[in-house]
């Protein structure tokens, strides 16, 4: 199943984050818990991990782009979304 992953909320006052680094490239497989990308906010850089096993299909927010909380950052292919 094709699924869009959205930028998660890391703190009550967080409105946006900068994608600082992608850990996976389109076409690469990953397991649940593997790091997918890093997000930089005003206070901290956080690693975002995969919610399930799958394959990264498309990066929608390239490195150094600013993304609002809840906006899609990538599309993945998976059979079991948690």
C-alpha positions in Angstrom: 0.0 0.0 0.0 1.3 3.5 -0.9 1.3 5.8 2.1 2.4 9.5 2.7 4.4 10.1 5.8 3.9 13.5 7.4 6.2 15.6 9.6 5.5 14.7 13.2 5.0 17.1 16.1 7.9 17.0 18.5 6.8 19.6 20.9 3.7 21.7 21.8 5.0 24.9 20.2 6.6 23.3 17.1 5.1 24.6 13.8 7.7 23.6 11.3 11.0 21.8 10.9 13.9 21.7 8.4 14.8 18.3 6.8 18.5 18.2 7.6 19.3 14.8 6.2 17.7 11.8 4.5 19.0 8.4 5.8 17.3 6.4 3.0 17.1 7.1 -0.7 14.2 6.4 -3.1 14.1 2.7 -3.9 15.8 1.7 -0.6 14.0 -0.8 1.7 13.8 -0.2 5.5 12.6 -2.0 8.6 10.3 -0.7 11.3 12.4 1.5 13.6 15.1 2.3 11.0 16.0 6.0 10.7 14.4 7.6 7.6 15.4 11.3 8.0 16.5 13.9 10.4 14.5 17.1 11.3 16.0 20.2 12.8 13.9 22.5 14.9 14.7 25.6 16.9 15.9 23.5 19.8 16.9 20.1 18.7 17.7 17.7 15.8 15.6 14.6 15.9 15.7 11.3 13.9 12.4 10.2 12.5 12.1 6.4 12.3 10.0 4.1 10.1 6.6 3.2 11.4 6.7 -0.1 9.6 8.7 -2.2 7.1 8.7 -0.8 3.6 10.4 0.9 0.7 10.9 4.7 0.2 9.2 5.6 -3.0 9.6 9.3 -3.2 11.1 12.2 -1.2 8.6 15.1 -1.2 10.7 17.4 1.0 14.4 17.5 0.0 17.2 18.2 2.4 17.2 21.8 3.8 13.6 22.3 3.0 11.3 23.8 5.7 8.2 21.7 6.2 5.1 22.5 8.4 4.0 20.0 11.0 1.5 17.6 9.3 2.7 18.2 5.8 3.8 15.1 3.8 7.6 14.6 3.6 7.8 11.3 1.6 5.8 8.4 0.2 6.5 4.8 1.1 5.3 1.4 -0.1 4.2 -0.9 2.7 1.9 -3.7 3.6 1.5 -3.0 7.3 1.1 0.6 8.5 1.1 0.9 12.3 
